[in-house]
Amino acid sequence: MLKILYEDDEILVIDKPAGLPAQPGAGVTSSVVSVTEKELGIRPFLVHRLDKETCGCMLLAKSSAAASRFSALLQDPRAGKTYYAICSGSPRKAGGVYDEPLGRNGDEEALTEYRLLAQFGSARIGRSRLELPWAEGFSLLCFRLRTGRMHQIRRHCSIHGHPILGDDKYGDFRLNRSLKKEYTLRHILLWAKKLEVPGFLSAVSPLPDHFKDFFSRFPDAPNPEDY
């Protein structure tokens, strides 16, 4: 189930599949931790987490000492996680930084760099009866996190009126229901494409199958590999 994108004596970067929780919990029968134990024979320490439905690069450590070390290294401004997402509509500007505070009380600084890569969705394949916002279409966006708040990208996208497709917490629920029915979209279209720790590693996750499937529905869809 797990594809390894990078590995050394201290760490490994896996390509986490959508739908797999990061760690055990109530009602969780399988997780990154349990699958790593079963398939690789090691008990991993999570350096960071991805939401259950988010796929892509996830950094695991082979010891608590390595986890602490790389957690600190990820705080270096030169290090970073690059995400791609497909959103409903698009931002007003082609790029910039979202800086609305987040946190439970809305008092934690949150900085999300974003860049609009492409817009599409003006044409459809087949006889879809979706009631979609075709005037706005969809957009492919790239994000880099300067801070690490819970659901930071998802919340900032929702605040700015271009929610990520398939987001069942902050998204357009009516649109998501239509996408699930017509296109069998079952996972949020948020992908942790790249993970960089200068001097140590640079890992890239291949285009996920559910992204490929969604792009295949639209003749004017972009090729993410071009960006």
N, C-alpha and C positions, 0 to 999 in steps of 0.2 A: 504493500500500500504506500510506503514511503519511498520517495526518490531522494537520494542524497545529492545535493548540489556542491557541497564542499565538506571536507573532513580533514582533521589533523589529530594530533595526540590530545588536544584539549577540548576541541569543539567540533560540531558539525552543523551544517545548514541544510535543512530539509525543505522540500517543496510540499508544503502542507496542503492536502486536498480540501476542497470546500466541503463543509458538513461534518468535519472531524473536530471535536472540542480539543482545546489545548491540554487540559488537565482533567483528572477524575473529579467527580462531584455527584451530587444526588441525581439519580436517574441516568447517569452517564455509564454506558456499558463499554465504551471504547474511546480512547483519547490518544493524543500524541504521545503522552507518557507511556501508556500501556502498550501501544503498538510498537514504539521504539524498544521497549523492553522485550517484547515478543520477537520482533523481527531482527533486532541487532544485538540483543543480549546485554544491553546496558541500561542503567537507570538514569535518565537524563535530568538535568537541571535546566529549567526554563530561564533563558536570559531575558526574553521578552515574550509577549503573547500576541496571538492573532485571534480575532473573534471566530466563533465556530464556523460561520458561513464564508469567512474571508479565506482566500487561498494564497499560496506563494511562499516566499522566503521566510523561514523561521529559524532563529539561532538557538541551538541547544548546547549545553556544556556537559562535559563528562565528569565534572567534580564541582563541589560548591565553591572551591577557590577559583576555578576557571570562570564560573558563573559570575562571581563578584568582580573579577578582573574585566571581563568583557562587558558587563553591565556598565562599568565605569568608562570603558573605551567608547561605548556608544554615546556617551555624553559629549564627546569631542565634536565641535562644530563641523569638522571635516568628515565625520562619519555620518551615515544616514540611511534611511529607508525610503525607497521610492515606490509609490503606489500609482496604479492606473485604475480608473473607474469610468463606467459609462453612466451618464446622468440624463435625467429628463430636462430638456432645455439646456441652457448654457450660461456661464457667468457673463456679466455685463462688460468686463474687460478681458483681454486676452491673457492676462497674467497679473500676479500680485500676491499679496499676503492677506489672509483672513486672520483677524486678531480679536474676535469677540471672546471675552472670558468665558470659561466653561467651569467644570466642577459641579459638585452637588448644590452648592450655594451660588453658583455663577461668579465666584470670586477668584478663580485660578486662571492665570495667564495661559493663553493657548494661541499658538502661531502656526498657521498652515500655509506654506507656499503652494501656489497653484499655477498651472499653465494649461491653456486651452490648446489641444493638439489638433482636433478635427471636429467638424459638425457633420451629421448625416441624418438619415431618416426621412428624406423627402420623397422616397420611393419605396414601395413594398413589393415583396414577392408573394404570389398566390392570391387567395381570396380572403385575406384576413378581414374580420369585421371589427377590429380593435377601434375603440374610440380613444385615439391617442392625440396628444397635442402636436399635430403635424406642422402647425405653424411654427412651432419652436423646434421640433425634431429632437434629436439626441446629440450628446457631445461626448467625446473622449477626452478625459482630463488626466494630467499628471500632477501628483502631489508629493511634496517632501515635508516632513514634520520637523519643526524646530522645538516643539515641546511634545510631551507624550500623555495627553489626557485621554480618558476613556471615551471611545467612539468619536474621537476628535474630528476626523475627516468627515464622517457621516453627519455629525451635528453641524459642522460648518457648511456643508453642502446644503443641508436642509434649511438652515437659517438664510442662506443666500438664494433660495428659490430654485435650485437645481439638484433635487435629491437624487441619490444613487439608486439606480434601478434594482429592485429586489430587496431594498432595505425595509424590513418588516417592523422597524421601530421608529424611524425618522422619515420614512419615505412617503410616496404617494400611494396610499393603500388601494385605491380604486384602480389605478394604473397597474399596480403590481398584480392584482387579481386577474386583470385582463391578460397580462403577459404570461402569467402562470397557466391560464386556460388555453391561450392560443399558441404560445411558443414554449410551453412546459418549462418556463424559467423558475427554477427552484432555489437558486442561490443568489445572494447579493453579488452584483457585478463590481466587486472591489478586489483588486489583485495586488499583492505585495511583490512587485516585479523584481526589485533589486535591493540588495543589502551590501553596504560597503563599510569596512573598517580599515582605513588607510594603514598600509604597512602590514596588514594581516590577511584580509580577504576581500574579495569582490565576487558575489554570487548573483546569478540571474536566473529567474524562474521562467520556463517556457510558457507560451500563451496557453491559458487553460481551455479545456474543451468547451465549457459553457460560454466562454467569450467567443470562441470560434463559431459555435452554433448560432449565437445571437447575431454576429456580424454577417453570417451567411444569409440572413433573411433580407438584407438590404443591399441593392446593387451599388449604392453610393457609400457603403461602409468603408472606413479606412483600414489600412493594414498597420497594426500597432508596431510591427517590426520595423516600420519606416521611421520611427521616432525614438 
